[in-house]
Amino acid sequence: MRMRRLQSARTRIVQRLPVAVEGQWWRRKPKSMLMLMLVAAVTMWLRPLVTAQLCRARTVRTGKVFNVTQDVQGDRLYFQSTTTRLIKHPCEKNIALYLGKQVFFTRDNFETSLLPFTIPTSMQVGVPAVTSAHFAGSLLLLVVDQKVYIYDYENNSWSMSLGIKHPVTHVSGDNCCYTGSLFCVDVSNLVFAYFRGDQISQTYIYYSNTGGFSFWKYHYDRQAEIVGSLGGIFHFFSLSQVAMLVVNQRKGMFKYSDHPLNRSFGLSFDYNGTLDILIAPGQRGILLLWFENSLLFSHNAGQLVDTVRVKKGEQTLFSSIFEAKITIHSIAVNENELAVITREDNLYYGNLGIVPSSIIKFADQYIWSEEVALMFRSPGTLEILTPLRDTAFPAFDFQKCLVNIQALLMDPELHVGKCNVEFLTGEFIYRMYTIDMHSQLELTASLISQPGTSLIPLVMVSNPHSLGFQATFYENGYTSDGNTKYKLDIFLKQQQHWGRTDSNFTSSLKRATMSTLTVDIANKEISCVDIKPLSTLISVGCDLDKKIVIQNKVSACSTGILDPLTLQDNYSFIIEKEFYDPGFQGQQSSEDLHVFYSYQQLGCPLLVYYDTPWKPVVELWRKDSFQEVIDAEFVLLEVNGQFSYSYSLTAQSAMCTSQPQNWSTMIKEFGGPFFWNRENYVSCHDPNNNAPLRWPDVQYQILGGRTANQIIFGHNNGFYVFYISIVDPYYSYCQLETIFSIYVYGAFPVQLVSAGVVILLIISSILGSVWLAYKTPKLLRTARSLRIKTFAAQLCRRCKTVCQFRAPATARAGTEPLGRHRTPHGGRSDH
């Protein structure tokens, strides 16, 4: 062992010398040149020692200085397989799980001695055999004895998943590592649990959107008709599909859940043993399917599956692992690389490019054991890990052998070409983008080739059914060394809007999807370990920075009708019982409603004249920037249940070809208000809507879009607080909704007599007065008029005589009317 270490040290020193003198040989004296030739000869002599030494082993042994022993508490877990697994957390690089005869969980990449991983005896697991494990965010899911258990390593707590009523053997899921994205949280929280090997028509599949805490039964479309056993079920976010691996008659194929891939199976491939399926990190759609005698690869989420070839330089030695008679013991995968260790004590390496995947064999070294496992510490750095039992302590030590892939690839015996890429970068790496409906995205990448080489840039999207692009590649100047710089401009938008694909190829425009954009070099050598493909995740879905705002140019405060200070001072108003229904069905209530006005939420209400048909002007904003006025279809609902307004159009006048939806039917269907949105809206103008138009006179309650529908208010003033929802499924993937208030004014009290009757009476009075003024003088000159005047004069004289006769009689009786009179002496007396 000492001799081997000494040789390795000498090798490192000798390798550094040519680097120190490179580019300066012409300045050396002849004596120096002689020394350089001697160094080169020694290097060639020691080359077999270099190629024979893959790495140098070191042992991690910590916490054992003092004679303090820790007891192993709980049931020791073990992995029920003859091979080992080392599962690294895709996002938290220091967290990993080792599965073998012992199970180890680390939070520092096995840089400390560890006790075997146990599960508390209080969980009563029975047989502590692990068949599957998966990291879901900050949780570790383990299938132990056909049940799913959760280990929260941040709080060091255990729990059992709820909702699973039948035995399961495996869990599957993915992780999204872009921070600050709600979409990524949803990706990490979605988990499937299933029994591998069960007949698909009879098996029970469960899914969870809570990270594994609670599961529900998953109903796959026409599952009972599928013939074959279940090889696994996965949510391939890179393709926006749920895929089921169907195994039948030693053939495997993936069946997908949504249009357009749900019409047929993927291409079949040989299934000669129970395959484990690894989803490479990064949502690029790269899969590795393997067992001891087979290694398969897919770069498009299982649509095409091919064997991994064994190569030496450009020469293909074997077309498959089975043909090479290799027995795989453990594999490791990162975003771009693959490593395999075999029972034959060999180490293989390959990259995960778009070209047919292949691996090359490194030099032999005694590195294999039954407990050995592999993991990538970083790009180009592989670690060979072996747990070591300590007879004096229960904690295991770890032998770690670090492999520098780049140094090994320089071995001439491997016939690996020199890296032909000097530089590849893009502004979009480590970022996530969103393309909403009718939006677009422009990205750029820069690259420089090695002198004397040419590059073939390759732009790929993992989901071409929903995302299309156009790329332009051109020269963009020179470096200081004279190398040509190139630039790649990429223009992306929804595939459906390019107008160059058939509807049978594109996914449904109404469904939000996602895709990964990858920029790579098609003719890149395997030696370009440090030149990683550029990749970014693009969500074809809701842009969370979007919102809607109701235009309020004329408010009740700006016109002086309402005082904003009054509205802010716990202002409230009353809705009379005749005008609202708490059940939103248009029925009168039994009592008045007292409503508090939230000025902080609603601001000053928009002013609307009662006698003018009205429709709100809806604006689209992104963050604090105005985008456009929305002309898409939307619906309104008064949040307090007021129904003293109607719509200007009916189903017939809106030119509906089928029965339109309305608030009454939607509330009845979904059990409450405010559930009418783009997900459940069906246009009455849709030719695929088969609902017959049975009631053409019913009110048409959708505003915007192709119709001129408006709101008509009743004859009363007051506040209305409206909920608005954009229901057009082709405007945005977001649920655009808000609430706003208006104040209706100008409605005077209702008159008991109609205005027409009043006007008629006035006109009649005027005409009658004019007629009398005209007729009266003429009538006074006639004989009849004289007789009338004579009769009136006689009547007056008779009335006067009667009055004079009654006055003396009253005086004789000694009675006088109360009041003030004149006395006989000329004085005045008050009675």
Secondary structure, 3 states (H helix, E strand, C coil): CHHHHHHHHHHHHHHHHHHHHCCCHHHCCHHHHHHHHHHHHHHHHHHHHHHHCCCCEEEECCCCCCCCCCCCCCEECEECCCCCEEEECCCCCCCEEEECCCEEEECCCCCCCECCCEECHHHCCCCCEEEEEEEECCEEEEEECCEEEEEECCCCEEEECECCCCCCCEEEECCCCCCCCHHHHHHHHCEEEECCCCECCCCCCEEECCCCCECEECCCCCHHHCCCEEEEEEEECCCCEEEEEEEECCEEEEEECCCCHHHCECCCEECCCCCEEEECCCCCCCEEEEECCEEEEECCCCCCCEECEEEECCEEEECCHHHHCCCEEEEEECCCEEEEEECCCCEEEEECCCCCCEEEECCCCCCCCCCCEEEEEECCEEEEEEEECCCCCCCEEEEEEEEEHHHHHCCHHHCCCCCCEEEEEECCCCCEEECCCCCEEEEEEEEEECCCCCCCEEEEECCCCCEEEEEEEEEEEECCCCCEEEEEEEEEEEHHHCCCCCCCCCCCCCCCEEEEEEEEECCCCCCCCCCCCEEEEEEECCCCCEEEEECCCCECCCCCCCCHHHHHCCCEEEECHHHECCCCCCCCCCCCEEEECCHHHHCCCEEEECCCCECCCEEEEECCEEEEECCCCEEEEECCCECCEEECCECCCCCCCCCCCCHHHHHHHHCCCCCCCCCCCCCCCCCCCCCCCCCCCCECCCECCCCCCCEEECCCCEEEEEEEEECCCCCCCCCCEEEEEEEEECCCCCCCCCHHHHHHHHHHHHHHHHHHHHHHHHHCCCHHHHHHHHHHHHHHHHHHHHHHHHHHHHHHCCCCCCCEEECCCCCEEEC
